């Protein structure tokens, strides 16, 4: 991966209605500012990247209609703090709301989310690549390197991490340029990582059962990859446990600790996400779509679909079908 901004941010922003805005931005001139097309919303998306190591993003915009977002994401880790947001990530299912630390892992997979109209999206965060959290740090600190994925998992969902929130607010207020900006942003990402590592150490001491090892994270990734490929079939817990090399009790506990949902909820979300695509992109009968995503009973499928989306399948097709990237019509 050459650059998170060029490889991920720019293509996604363009398809969501943003354009590069070279006029004076409300943030540091060291980064790149994108503005949203006036017919779709208002506000800015600012981002700064350091080669292939990390990027920093500041979001401050609002959409006039619900936005359904889908894009290919590379391998990376991200952390955000939302001052304002309303919506949900769809894979795995997670409600987006303000006031807590949100950690996300990209694994060369598809990211899907829905953002609610007329609710400002304001956040500050950063993304680090494998070149940063594996190659760069491991080379720089060979005798002290720790697995950052476990540390990031341990802070996901925290509502009280004042040191990190204060650091992110400092980043938002910084206006330096040139070498001052390069040094500042590099130091702030390193400082944020250090805070996360130290917080994880303290949590591990206080709650050792809630710390997920690197080996267990790798096992969970193997399980989710299997479920992603076979979500429409019969998935038995015992078989998933064998893939993870865990007992069923440990698998259920560890999976929910990391993904903030049960295995059943994860599978259902995967099925409903695929159903949404079929409903919006094809004219297949709903009974056939139910079969395709793994439900022999179309009534049961409709019931679960409404529970997860708030709409029956035929209502979703009529009112919420959108292009792959775009704004939902209400």
N, C-alpha and C positions, 0 to 999 in steps of 0.2 A: 504494500500500500504506500503510495507516494505522499498523500496529503488528505487528511480527514475532510477539510473544507472542500477541496476540489472533487474528491471521490464520493462524498456522502452529502454534505450540506448543500452545495450548489445545485446538483440535479434535483434534489428533493424540494428545495425552495422554489426553483423555477416552475415546477409542476404544481405547486400550491399557490401560485400567483404572486410570488415575490420577484423583484427585479433589483439588480445591483444599483445602489444609489451613491454616486460619488460626491454629492453635495455634502456640506458640513453635517456630520452626524452628532447626536447627543452623547456619543461615547468616544473613546480614544481613536485618533486617526491612524493608529498603528494597525487596527483591524479593518475588516471589510463590513460595510453596512448594507443591508438589503431592506427595501421598503415594500409594503404590500400594495398591490393594485387597489386604487380607491374604490372600485366597484365591489371588491371582495372584503375589504376591511380597512384598518388603519394601524399604523405603528411600524416598528422596526425589528429586525433580527440582526444582531451584530456578532461577529465571530472573528477570532484570531487564532492562527495556528503556528506552531513551531515545527517546521519541516514535517517529518513523519512521526513525531513523538507525541504531541498533544494538541488539543484545541480547546479554546475557551469560548463559551457562548452566552450572550445576554439576550433574553427574549422580552419584548414589550410590545405586544400587538393584540388586536381583537379581530375576529372574523364575524361577518354579519350573518352567516349561515353556518350550520354544523359542518365541520370538516372531517372527512374520512380519509385517513392517511395510510399509505402503504408504500414501502420502499425496501430495496435490498440493502442490508447493512453489513459492513465488514466485521472483522473481529476487533473488539475494543471493550473498554469498561468506561462507564460514565457515572457522574454524580451530579444531581441537581437539587436545588432548593427552590420551591415554588412559593412566591408571595401571593400568587393568584392563578387559579386554573380550575377547570371543570371538564371532566371527560373520563375516558377509560382506555387503558391499553388492552388489546384484545388477545395477545399471545405472549405469555400466559395472561389470564384475566387479572387486571389490577385497576382499581379505581384511582383516578388522578385527582388529588385535592391538595390544598395549600397547607403549609405549616409543618412539613416533615422532609427528611432527607430521602431522596429517591435514587436508588442505585439501579443501573441497568447494564446487562451484558449483551453485546452483539457477538454472534457466533457464525458469521457468514450465512445468516438466515434472513427471513422477511420480518420487518417490523410493521405492526398494524395498530392503529389507535383512532379514537374518535374524540374530537374536541367540540365542546358545546358552544353554540353561537352566543355572541354578545357578552361573554365572560372574558375579561382581560387575561391574557397569558403572560405572566411576568415571572421570570426565573433567571437564575445565574447558575452556571455549572461548567464542568469541564469533562473532556473525554481523553483517555490515554490509550495508546496503542500497545500491542505486544512488543514493539520495538522499544517502548519506554518501560513497561512494567516487567518485561522479561529480559531483554538484551541490555538496555542501558543501565538499569538499576543493578542487575546481577553482575555486570562488568565493573561497575563503580564500587559496589559493596559485596564482593564475593563471599566474605566470611560472615556477613550479617543479613544477607538477602532473605526475605520472607515472602511467602506466597500472598500476594496482594488480593487475590480473589476472595480468599477467606476473610480477610480484613474488611473488604468492601461489603461483603454479605452481612457481616456483623453489625454494620451501621445502617443498613437499609431500613427505612421506616422510623428512624429515631425522630422524635419530636423535640428532644432537648439535646442539642449539640451546639451550644452558644459560640464556642471558639470557632467552629467551622463556618457557621452562619455569618459571624462577624467577618471572617476572612473573605467570604464570597461577596459581602457588601462592600468591602474594601476594593475588590476587583471591579465591581460595578462603578465605583466612584473614580477610579484612576483615569487620568487623561494624558499620561505621558506618551512620548513618541520615540522613535529611533532606538538606540541602544538602551536607553532608560527603560523603554517598554519591554524590550527583549529580556533584559535582566529581571525586571519586575515580574512578568508573567511566568518566567521559568521558576523563579523563587517561590511564587505563590502556589504553583502546582505542587512543587516539592514540599512546601509547608503543609498544604492540604493532605497530601499523602502521609506525611509524618503524623499529623493529627489523627488520621484514620487508623494507622498502624498502632499508635499508642492507645487509642480508645479500644481497639480490638484486644490488645494485651490485657487491659484492665477488665474488660468484659469476660475474657477467658478465665481470668483468675476468680472472678465473682461467680460466673455461671459456666463452668467448663462443659456442661452437657449441651450448651447452645452454640458451641463453636464447631464449625463444619470444616473438616480437613480438606486439603487439596485432593487427596485420593477420593474422598466422598463426593466432592464437586465434579470430578471427572466421571465418576460412576453415574451421577445424576444426569450429566450431559449425555451419556450413552443411553440412558433410559428415555430422556426426552427426544433424542434423535430417533429412537425406535418407535416411540408413540407418534411422532410427526409423520413417519413413513407408513404406519399401520393403524391410524386413528379410526378408520372406518370399519375395522374388523373387531374380533373379540380380543380384548386385552385383559389377561388375567393377572392379578397381583402377584401370584406366585412366580409366573414367568418373568415379570418385570423385576422381581427381587433377585432372580437368578442372574439376569443381565447386570444388575447393580452389585452383585456379590454381597448382598445384605439380607438380613432377615426382613420379613414383611413389616414388622413393627418399626424397625429402624428406618426402612425405606419410607413409610408413610410419614413418620415424624420429621425426618431430614428433608424430604421433598417439600412439605408444607413450610418448614423453617426457611428454606431457600426461595421457593417460588410463591409463597404467601397464598397458596390455594391447595386443595387436595388433588390427588391424582385424577379422581373422577371429574372434578371441575376442570382440570387442565384438558382432559380428553373431550369433554363436552364443549369447551370453548373452541378447541381446534375444529370440531365438527361444525359448530355454528359459524365460525369464520369462513370455512369452505362453503357452507350453505349460502352465506351472504354473497359470496362471489358468484355462485351459480344463479342465484335469484336475480342479481343485477346484470349479469352478462349473458344469460341464456333465457329461452322461453320453455325450458323443460317443465313438465308438470311437477307440482309440489310433492306428490307421492313418489315420483322418481328421484327427486333430489333427496328426499328422506332416505331412500334406499342407498343412494350413492354415498351419503355421509355416515351411514351405519345404523339407521333406524328402520326396522321392519314395519313399525306402526307409525303411520303418518300423523295420527292424532297426538301421539307421544312426542314426536318431533316438533309439531306445532306448539305444543304446550311448553316445551323446553326453550324453543326459539323465542316465544313471547316473554318467558321469564328472563332471558338474557338480554333481549333487545328492546323489550317493551312493545313490540309489534308482532302480529301474526305474520307468517311468511308472505301471504298475499298482500297484506298491508305494506310490508317492507318493500316488496317488488313494485307496488304502485307508487309509494311516496318517497322511498329512500334509495332506490337504485341510482347509482352514480358511476361515472367512469372510474378507472383504477385510481387516478388521483383526481380529486375534485371536491366540489362543494355540494352537499346534499340539498335537494330541493324540498322545501317544506310546503 
